[in-house]
Amino acid sequence: MASPTKESQKVLEGIFAINKPQWASSAGVLRDLQTHFDKSTLFAPWITHTKRAMELSGSKKRHIQNLKVKLGHGGTLDPLATGVLIVGVGRGTKCLSRFLECTKSYECVVLFGAATDSYDAVGKIVSKGEYQHVTKELVEEKLAQFRGKIMQKPSVFSALKVDGKKMYEYARAGGDIPEVPARPVEVEKLELVEWLDSGSHEFAWPKEEIDGTEKVGAERLLGIRKKDADVAASRSKKRSRSPEDALVIGENSLSKKPREDGEHSMSGALPVETGSTEVSADAAPVKAIPTEGPADEAPAESTSANGTETGPAEDAQPPEPSPAQTSPPPNPPAVRLRMTVTSGFYVRSLCHDLGLACNSLGLMSSLIRTRQGDYELEKNVLNYSDLEAGIDTWEPKVQNHLEDFMEKEGWEAEEVLNEEEWKEKAKEQRRDSDRNRSYRGGGKNWRR
């Protein structure tokens, strides 16, 4: 076997981007990359160099033996989403914070007529509303309200925690639910790129619906949203001020007092039925659609910022047959949006709030991160399929991306010494270390 060339002994570190596939978690992508990188000669110099440094610093042998290529990501993507995932290698992980603060571009699909506990198609349906009045023209009109600097409240099922506890866990415990403050974000660009008429697409509502013990928790969580500005009312210029009933989730929702003109509910609040049957030319009031039957799953458990996990309910009963179950499935319209936003923006919250602004409901059915910082799909992003194609396909591409980053940063690639040179250097460093200890007096009981 030929000895490695001098060029192959250079330590490569830095940043590159990969196109995350749907249903893979961000952490799962890093594990896959790590598995490939650990077997690659491209990263053998990094592993050798790092192991030697750990040995000199006195690290435990098992830590040295189990060393893997150090990786990190610059902003997670939900399993539902695809697109740009920034990956840091070695000391490149120290540069990841800059990608958390940069602007990002997304494409998403908003499906109208239903709202879920997670604001996307992975969650469970909390409520259904009318969507026949939603048109391309109406959506384009309402999009203007979401451009520029706005205040946005993240979903209560987002990664946010209050006092170390997830929001929906407060509801389950039966205690008071802390309020999630709105956050300033900026939408630099927001445009409608495709209108999807009813029947012209394959996007669909989730099949599972909130019921039973879940309903209580969901009502408590959504109750937070009713304390501040009512998005559907405040964003509709011509909507009439009429008494409103409580949100209808099932058959036994409780009635609440009419909202006064000066009263507002928070951004993200689910719409409610109006007492008036009049429909203004500008916006139609939301009407609840009867649910098809109780869900047979337990409350959703969010395992991370990337997704939710559910389990079967112990006391759940199978739904009784009803005419609604044999009727044709709903066929709501959808819209594809393209946007450029600042750090901290929640696309799923935009989808939810846009549904409300149109006096309907909305959820995020699809999400693609097309750009993050200087990394953009179809330009300088590694395709996930390259990993499956083999080392001869992905290795030179990753090498080019890392070398480009190191050149831009002005990093000089360190070279790994051969075994003889390394042993001699290690001896010198140990002698220097012993000499320094002797100057300091060495022992732990030494007094200065």
N, C-alpha and C positions, 0 to 999 in steps of 0.2 A: 504493500500500500504506500503510495507516495505521501511524503510529508506535506503538511499544510503549507500553503504559501504565506508570505508575510502579510499579504493583503487580507487573507482569510482569518488572520489572528487579531484583527481590529475589533474592538468592542463597539457594537451598534446599539444605540439607545435613541429615544426621542418619542415622536408622536406620529401616528397614522390613523386612518379612519376605515371602518368596515361597514358594509351594508347589512344591518341586522335583519335576519329573516323573521317573519311573523311567528308568534307563539314561542319564540325563544326569549328567555330573560337576558338582561344585560350581563348579569353575573354568569349565566350559562355560556354566553358567547366568550367571555374571558377564559372560562375553564377550557373550552374547546381550543381556543388559541394557544393557551398554555400547554395543552397536550401536544399540539403540533410543534410548538417552538422548542419544547424540551428535547425533542428528537432531532432537531435540525442542527446542522453544522454551522448555520448562520449565527446561532446564539450560543454555540459552545464556548467561544471566547468570553462572552459575558458571564456565563456560569463559572468558568474556570477563574476568571478575574475576581468575581465576587466571593467565591469559596476561599480563595487565598487571603482576601482581605478579612473575612470572617475568622479564618484560622489565626491570623496575627492578632486579632482583637480578642481572642480567647473565647469565641462562641462555642457552644456545646456541639459535640460531634454529630449528634442526631440532627441538629439544625443544619449543619453543613451538608450532611449526606442527603437530606430531604429538600435541599434548595431547588426551587423552580424559578423560571423567568418571572421577574416582578412585573405585574401588569395592573392597570387601573383604567377606569373609564371616566370621561368628562361629561357626565350627565346621563342619567338612566333613561331608557325607553321602555314603555309598557310592553308586555308580551304581544298585545294586539297590534302594536305599531311596528313599522319597518323603517329602514333608512339609516342615516348617518349616525354611527356610534364612534365617538372619539376614543382612541386607545393610547395609553401611555405605556412606554417600555422603559424599565430601569429608571434612571434619573428623569426621564421624560414624565414620570408620574407627578413630579413636582411642578410641572407646567400645566397640569390639568385644570387648575382653578381658573385660568384665563378663559377657558372654554365654557365655564359655567356662567360667566358674565357677558359673553358675546351675544350677538343677535343670531337668531335661528329662523329658518324658513320651513314651512310645513304645507302639506296638502292634506285636506281632510274631507270626509263625507258626512254631512249632517242628515240624519233620517228623522222626519217629522212624525208627530202624532203620539209619541210615547216618551216617558221619562223613566230612567232607571236609578237605582241607589248609587251607582258609580258613575253616572252620566255617560256611560258608553255601552256598547253592545255586549259586553261581558257580564254586566250586572243583571239584577232582577228588576222587572217592571214594577214601578211604584204607582204609576197612574197612566191613563190613556186619555187623549183629547182629540178634538176635531182637527182635521187637516185638509179638508176639501177646499177651504178658502185660501190656503197657502199657495201663492204663485211666485213665479220668478221675479215679477215686478215688485211684489211685496217684500221679498227677501232682499233684493237690491236696495230698496228704500231703507230697510232696517239696518243694513250693514254699515251705513254711514254713522250710526250711533256707536259703533265699536272701533272706529279708527281714531288714531291719535293717542293722547294720554288719557287713560281711563282708570277707574278703580275696579278691581276684580276680586271676587271672593272665590277661593278654591273649593272644590267639592269636599264635603265632609268625609268622603271616602278616599281622599287623596293621602299622600304620604305624611301630611302634617300631623303633629301631635301637640297636645296641650298638657304641660306638666308630665311629660313622658307617657301619656296615655292617649290612645287613638280615640277619635271623636265618637265613633259609634259604640265604643266600650262604655262611655258615660251613660248612654241611653240604656244599654243592657243592664247596667247596675242600678238604674232607677233614680239616679241622683240628678242634680242640676247639670245642665250641659253648658260649658263655657262657650262664649261667643268667639267666632273666628273673624278677626278684623279684615276688612278689605285692604288690598295691597295695590299700590300704584304700579301700573305696567304701561307699556307703550306698544301700540300696533302701528308699525311704520308703513305697512302695506297690507291691504285686505281686498281681495277681489273674488267675484263669482266667475269661475272658469267653465262650469258645466251645470246645466239644469237637467235633472233626471225626473221625467214625468212618471206618474204612477204606472206601473207595469213595464217600464223600460229598463229596469235594473233588478239586481238580485239581492239587494240589501234588505234585511228583514229584522223585525223586532226580536228580542230574546224570547224564548218560549217560557221561561220561568217567571213567575210573578210573586211579589211579596204577599205573605199571608200569615195569619196566626200570630205567633210571638214576634215575628219579624215586623209585622205591621205596627205594633206598639213602638218599637225602637225607631222605625222609619218615620213615624209621625212626630216623634220627639225631635229627631234630627232635622226634619223639614220644618218643624216649628221654629227653629232658630232663624230660618230664612224669612219668617213673617214679621220680624221685629223691626226691620228697616225698610228701605225703599222697595216697593212692589214694582219689579222691573216691567212687567207687562203693562202696568198702568202708567208709570212715569215715562216710559219710552214710547207711548202711543199718544200722539198729540190730540187726537179727536175722540179718544175713548170716553164714554159717559161715566160719571161717578154714580155707581149704584151699589146697594148693599150686596155683600158677597157671602156665600156660604163657605163652609169648610171644604178643604180638599177632599174629593171623593176618591177613595182608594178601593173600597169594597162596598158593601151594602149598609154597614153600620157606622159610618163616620159621624162624628159629633158636630153639631151646629155651633157656630161661633158668632159673636156679635158683629154687626156690620162695621166695616172699616170707615173711619171718618176721613174727610177730605185731606186733612193735614197728616194723617197717619200713613206710614210707609212700611214696606217689608223689605228684607235684605235682598241683594242681588243673588239670583239663583233660586228664589222661591218658586215653588210649583204654582201654576195658575189655578184659579178656582172658578166655579160656576158663578155667573152673574145672575142677579135676581131679575134682570130685564131680559126680554126675548128679542129686543131690538139689536140689530147688527149695523154698526156704523160702516160707512164706505171705506174708512181707513183701516179698521181692524175688527175682526170678529171675535167675540168672547169665546173662551175655551169651554167646551162641554165634555164632561166625562163620558167615556165609552164603557159599557158594562164589561167586566172581566170575564174570561172564559171559564174560570174555575180556580180553586186554591192551588198554590204550588205545593209540591211535596218535598221541598228541601228546607233545611235548617237555615238560620241567618248566615249571611255571607261573612266569612272571616278573612280580612285582608292580611295576607302573609308578608307583604312588602309593598314598596311603592310601585311595584311592577304588576301587581295583579291581585286577584281575590281567590279565595278557596272556600268551597262550600261542603257541607256534610249533611246527611239525611236527618230529618227531624224525627224525634222519638215518637211523638204523638200525632204525626201527620196522617191524615186520612186521604184515600184516593178521591179525586174529584168526581162528583156525580155527573152523569151524562146530561148535557143540556143542548138546546138547539144551536147555541153559539159555537159549540165545539165542532159541529158538522158544517157550519157555514164557511164560505170561502175565506182564506186568510186575508188580513188587511193589506191594502196596497197603497201605502203612503208615498208621497213624493220625496225626493232627496235632492241635495245640492252639493256640488264639489267646490270647495273654497281653497284659495291659495293665500298665504299670509307670511309676513316677516314681522317677528315680534322680539321684544327684549327679554332679558332673563326673568324668570319667575312667572311667566305667562302659562296658563293652563288652557290648552286647546279644548279639552272636554267641557270646561266651564263656559267657553265661548259658544260651543254647540248647544249646551243647555239653555243659556241665556238668549241665544238667537231664537230658539223655539218659543220662549216666553214673549220675546219682543214681537213675534208674529202671531201672538194670541193662540199659540198651539203649544206643543211640547217638542223637544228635540233631544237626540242623543248622538254620540259620535260613533259611527259605524266603521270608519277606516281612518288611519293616520299614517302619513309618511313624512319623516323628517328629511327634507331634500337638501338642506344646507345647515352647517354649523360652523361659524367662523369662516375660514378660508377653504373648508372642505365641502365639496358639493358632489352629489350623485352624478355619474356619467363623466366626471372630470378627473378627480384624484382620490377616489374611494375604492377600496378593495371589495370585490364581490365575494359574498360568502361561498358561492359556488366554486371559487378558486381553491378554497381549502379542500373541497371534495375532489377537485380535479387532480390533486397531488402536489407534492413538494416542488416539482419542477415548474409548476405554474405559479404558485403563490410566493415562493421564496424570493425570486428576483424582484417581484413587485413590492414586497414588504421592504426589501433591502433598499430599493430606490426611494421609497417614501421616507424611510428613516434617514438615509444619507442626505436627502433634500432638506429635511428638518434640521439636521445637525449643521448643515452648511449655512442655513438662514440664521441659526442661533449663534454661529461662530464657535461651535464646539469642536475641539480637536479629539479625534477618536484615539483612545488609549490602545496601546498594543500589548498583547499578552506575551510575556517572556517565555522562552523555552524552559524546560525543567531545570537544567544546570544553572542558568542565569537566575531563575527564581529562587533556588536553594541558597545561592550565594547572597542574594539581596535579602532573603529572610534572615540569614545569619547576622548580617550587618544590622538589620532593624532590631533584632533581639538583643545584640550587644549594646546598641544605643539605648534601648529600653532598660536594660539592666544597669547601665551606667547612670541613667537618670534617676533610677530608684535608689542607687547607692548614694548619689548626691543628696537626695531628700532624706536619707536615713533609713529607708526601706520599711522596717517593722511597723506593725500597727500600734505598738506602744511607744513609738518614738515621740519625744517631746521637742517641740521647736523652741 
